[in-house]
């Protein structure tokens, strides 16, 4: 495990969310940061988080990623940034497109500007499987965000700031995901579980796996790459069976902007995709001023190009969770 965070200052946008809290808890427990800054706009969530995180190294900044000046202020003296703030609900984005654009795209621009202004060393932006070949507005805004963070390595010029992206699937048990939704329905005595489409599949990752992947990628990153973990898939019907085997499943139809299967490495990017032991890297489509070898990362791990036409999809994934495995997976999360 890298010790690059020892003595460093780290800022997390959207730090009161599921990922932010887990990332910060891991950082404080396993590393020796000088300070950890939570940057978010919800004062109640920050107040509640302060009750749980009493470590003297913690700092809390009220601010919105839409506010560039406030971000510049918050990033003074910061070494590393995780950009986790986003509007993430697919149907909400469909009905409120401008709000989603302001946070996910303009917010990304502001984070990039503030990081360069403050001389931050490395920035990792969290993406989503929905950003690959997007069909909904949320995915489209995150694709634009990904492109902004990749291109930022060119815009940095002589500055030392480097930007990379981490893209992964559904986090088991995170707020707003299907697991807590199903769990609440079961607890409330539902007579059936709603399934949008029986063919639907999804990638799954635990919060702990997501956090460790991000931490490792700070050491791996060269700047400009999109990191994708190798994680299992499952059928949504199997998830419902694992959580409530006795309940019937009712097909309710696909929601606005929803896909049957999620893709994390699109076929159109196969010529840019490199496979490592436990993850993939999508190299930048654009050329940088400084040539970078993405076949070997900062941890000296060696990658190989994937075959032409390769696609990493939840529907054709080589690793599928059984109902029994899903039960353990959900319990562990």
Residue pairs with C-beta under 8 A, 6 or more apart in sequence:
1 30
1 215
2 215
2 216
2 218
2 219
2 299
3 31
3 32
4 80
4 218
4 219
5 27
5 31
5 32
5 33
5 80
5 215
5 218
6 31
6 32
6 33
7 32
7 33
7 34
8 33
8 34
8 79
8 80
9 33
9 34
9 35
9 36
9 37
9 77
9 78
9 79
9 80
10 27
10 33
10 35
10 36
10 37
10 78
10 79
10 80
10 81
10 82
11 36
11 37
11 39
11 61
11 74
11 75
11 78
11 80
11 81
11 82
12 20
12 23
12 24
12 36
12 37
12 38
12 39
12 81
12 82
12 84
13 39
13 40
13 65
13 71
13 81
13 82
13 83
13 84
13 85
13 107
13 111
14 20
14 39
14 40
14 65
14 83
14 84
14 85
14 86
15 21
15 24
15 37
15 38
15 39
15 40
15 49
15 84
16 38
16 40
16 42
16 45
16 46
16 48
16 49
17 40
17 84
17 85
17 174
17 175
18 171
18 173
18 174
18 175
18 207
19 84
19 126
19 171
19 174
19 207
19 210
19 211
20 38
20 40
20 82
20 84
21 49
21 52
21 53
22 207
22 208
22 210
22 211
23 82
23 84
23 211
23 214
23 215
24 36
24 38
24 53
24 58
25 53
26 208
26 211
26 212
26 215
27 33
27 36
27 215
28 36
28 53
28 55
28 57
33 57
34 57
35 57
35 58
35 59
36 55
36 57
36 58
36 59
37 59
37 60
37 61
37 74
37 78
38 46
38 49
38 58
38 59
38 60
38 61
39 61
39 63
39 65
39 71
39 74
39 85
40 46
40 61
40 62
40 63
40 85
41 62
41 63
41 64
43 62
46 60
46 62
49 60
50 58
50 60
61 70
61 74
63 70
63 71
63 73
63 74
64 70
64 103
64 107
65 71
65 83
65 85
65 103
65 107
65 108
65 110
65 111
66 102
66 103
66 106
66 107
66 110
67 110
68 110
68 113
68 114
71 110
71 111
71 113
71 114
72 113
72 114
72 117
72 118
74 114
75 81
75 114
75 115
75 117
75 118
75 120
76 118
77 118
78 115
78 118
78 120
79 120
79 121
79 122
80 120
80 121
80 122
80 123
80 124
80 218
81 111
81 115
81 120
81 122
81 123
81 124
82 123
82 124
82 126
82 214
83 108
83 111
83 123
83 124
83 125
83 126
83 149
84 126
85 103
85 107
86 103
86 104
86 107
86 126
86 142
86 145
87 93
87 96
87 99
87 100
87 103
87 104
87 138
88 128
88 138
88 176
89 138
89 176
90 130
90 136
90 138
90 139
90 255
90 256
90 257
90 258
91 255
91 256
91 257
92 100
93 100
93 136
93 137
93 138
93 141
93 257
94 136
94 137
94 138
94 256
94 257
97 137
100 137
100 138
100 141
101 137
101 141
104 138
104 141
104 142
104 144
104 145
105 141
105 144
105 145
105 148
108 125
108 144
108 145
108 148
108 149
109 148
111 123
111 125
112 123
112 148
112 149
112 152
112 155
112 163
115 123
115 161
115 163
116 152
116 155
116 156
116 159
116 161
119 159
119 160
119 161
120 161
121 160
121 161
121 162
122 161
122 162
122 163
122 164
122 218
122 221
122 223
123 149
123 152
123 161
123 162
123 163
123 164
124 163
124 164
124 165
124 166
124 214
124 217
124 218
124 221
125 145
125 146
125 149
125 163
125 164
125 165
125 166
126 165
126 166
126 214
127 142
127 145
127 146
127 165
127 166
127 167
127 168
127 226
128 138
128 139
128 142
128 167
128 168
128 169
129 167
129 168
129 169
129 170
129 203
129 262
129 263
129 264
129 314
130 136
130 138
130 139
130 142
130 259
130 262
131 139
131 140
131 142
131 143
131 145
131 146
131 167
132 139
132 143
132 167
132 262
132 263
132 264
132 265
132 266
132 269
133 263
133 266
133 268
134 140
134 142
134 143
135 257
135 259
136 256
136 257
136 258
137 257
138 257
139 257
146 165
146 167
146 226
149 163
149 164
149 165
150 163
150 165
150 224
150 225
150 226
150 284
150 285
150 286
151 286
152 161
152 163
153 162
153 163
153 223
153 224
153 284
153 288
154 286
154 288
154 289
156 162
156 163
157 289
162 221
162 222
162 223
162 224
163 223
163 224
164 217
164 221
164 222
164 223
164 224
164 225
164 226
164 227
165 225
165 226
165 227
166 213
166 214
166 217
166 226
166 227
167 226
167 227
167 228
167 264
167 282
168 203
168 205
168 210
168 213
168 228
168 229
168 231
168 264
169 202
169 203
169 204
169 205
169 231
169 262
169 264
169 314
170 177
170 178
170 202
170 203
170 204
170 205
171 177
171 205
171 206
171 207
171 210
172 179
172 204
172 205
172 206
172 207
172 329
172 330
172 333
173 179
173 180
173 206
173 207
173 330
173 333
174 180
174 207
178 202
178 236
178 239
179 239
179 243
179 330
179 333
182 193
182 239
182 240
182 243
182 244
183 243
185 193
185 194
186 193
186 243
186 244
186 247
190 247
191 247
191 248
192 247
192 248
192 249
192 250
193 240
193 243
193 244
193 247
193 248
193 249
193 250
194 249
194 250
194 252
195 236
195 237
195 240
195 249
195 250
195 251
195 252
196 236
196 251
196 252
196 253
196 254
196 255
196 258
197 236
197 251
197 253
197 254
197 260
198 235
198 236
198 237
198 249
198 251
199 235
199 260
200 235
200 236
200 237
200 254
200 260
200 261
201 233
201 234
201 235
201 236
201 260
201 261
201 262
201 314
201 315
201 317
202 233
202 234
202 236
202 239
202 262
202 314
203 231
203 232
203 233
203 262
203 264
203 314
203 317
204 231
204 232
204 233
204 234
204 321
204 329
205 213
205 229
205 231
206 329
206 332
206 333
207 333
209 229
209 231
210 229
213 227
213 229
213 279
216 299
217 227
219 298
219 299
220 227
220 297
220 298
220 299
220 301
221 227
221 297
221 298
222 292
222 293
222 294
222 297
222 298
223 288
223 292
224 283
224 284
224 288
224 292
225 281
225 282
225 283
225 284
225 294
226 281
226 282
227 279
227 280
227 281
228 264
228 265
228 279
228 280
228 281
228 282
228 312
229 278
229 279
230 278
230 279
230 280
230 319
231 319
232 317
232 319
232 320
232 321
232 325
233 314
233 315
233 317
233 319
233 320
233 321
234 320
234 321
234 326
235 320
237 249
238 321
238 322
238 323
238 326
239 326
239 330
240 247
240 249
241 249
241 323
242 323
242 324
242 326
242 327
242 330
243 326
243 327
243 330
245 323
254 260
260 315
261 313
261 314
261 315
261 316
262 313
262 314
263 311
263 312
263 313
263 314
264 280
264 312
264 313
265 273
265 280
265 282
265 306
265 310
265 311
265 312
266 311
267 309
267 310
267 311
269 282
269 285
270 306
270 307
270 308
270 309
270 310
270 311
271 308
272 282
272 283
272 284
272 285
273 280
273 281
273 282
273 283
273 305
273 306
273 310
273 312
274 280
274 281
274 282
274 283
274 294
274 295
274 303
274 304
274 305
274 306
275 303
275 304
275 305
275 306
276 297
276 301
276 302
276 303
277 301
280 306
280 312
281 294
281 297
281 303
283 294
294 303
295 302
295 303
295 304
296 302
296 303
297 303
321 329
